């Protein structure tokens, strides 16, 4: 199993970024997936989740209305569109595969994820 994130960078407040996560080594279309971030000096924070078919998505209040998770199962790729970025969104962003033993919402239990990428850095600063 391999998860490789890309698309991070530095952006001004109010800007946008699109993160990608290329998955390999497993049947991507069969798994729930999530994005999780970790800011310097803080614990990890779940920021979005999506079911295998892509028809159900979930967000915490901190990013709802600004972030959009999606997936392309034909390309084995997970995405996170981030708009209206704030300095507090600065973090290392990881994609994670949810263990097959867990079904449905909620998605925020970080112990439910068995594989993680290496992360991509997002910095929001003027």
N, C-alpha and C positions, 0 to 999 in steps of 0.2 A: 504494500500500500504506500502510495506517495501522494502528497498534497503539496503543491507549489504555488504560493501566492505571488502576485505581481500587481503593479499599478499604483503603489504608494508613492509619496513624494511630499513636497512642501507646497502649501497653498495658502492664500490669504483668507481671512475670515469672510464668510459668505460665498466662498468658492465651492467647486465640486471636484470630486475624484471618483473614478470607477475602479474598483479592485476586482481582480480575477483570481480564481483558484483552479489550477489544472489538476485533475484527479486521474490516477492510474493505479492499476494493480487490483482493482475490485470492480464489481458491477455498480457503477456510480448511480444509475437510475433506480436502484433498489434501496437507497439509504437516505434518511433524513440528514440534513447538513445544516451547519450554523457558522456564523461569524462570531468571534470572541475577540475582545481587545484588552490590552493591558497598558495602562499609563504608568510612567515612571513613579515608583514608590507606592503603587496601589495594587490591589488584587485584580485578577481577571474579571471582566464584565462581559456577559453575554449580550450581543447587540442585534442578532436576528437569527431566525430559523426558518427552514423551508422543508416541506414534505417531499417524498420521492418524485411525485409527478409535477411538482411546482405549483400546484393549485392552492396551497395553503401556506401562508407566511405569517410570521409572528415577530413582534418587536417589543422592547421595553419602552416605557414612556419617554425615556431620555432621547430616543432617536426616532420615534414614531412620527411620520409625516415628513421626515428629512431623508431617511435611508430607505432603500428598496433592495431587497434580496431577490435574486432570480437564478435560474439555472438553465443550461442548455444540455440536455441529456444526450444529444447527438454528438456534442463536442466534449462531453465529460468535464464540463466547466461550470463553476459556481461564480456568481458575480455579487458585488455589493456596490450599488450606486449611492453615493453620498453627496447630498446637496446641502446648501446653507450651512456649511461647516463652521464650527465654533472652535476657539482655542482649546476648550475642554474635550474636544474630540481627538486631540493629539494622543497617539498611542501606537503600540505595535499591534497590528491586526492579524489574527489567525483565522484560517478556516479549519473546521473540525468535522469529522465524521461521527455520527451518533451510533452507538452500539446497537446491533439489531434487536437486542432484547427489550428495547424501549420503544413504545409506540405512542403517537399522538402528543398533544400538548400536555403540559408545558415543555418547553425546550431549554429552559435556563439552568437545568441541573448540570453543572460542568463535569461531574463525575460520570455522566452518561456518555461521554465522548471518548472513543478509543484511539483515534488517530488525529494528529494535529500537523499542520504545516509548520514551516520555519518562521513565518510571519513577514509582513511588509510594513514598513514604517510610514505613518501618516503624521505630518506636522502641520498644524494650522497656526500661522503666525503672520503678523503684519510687519 
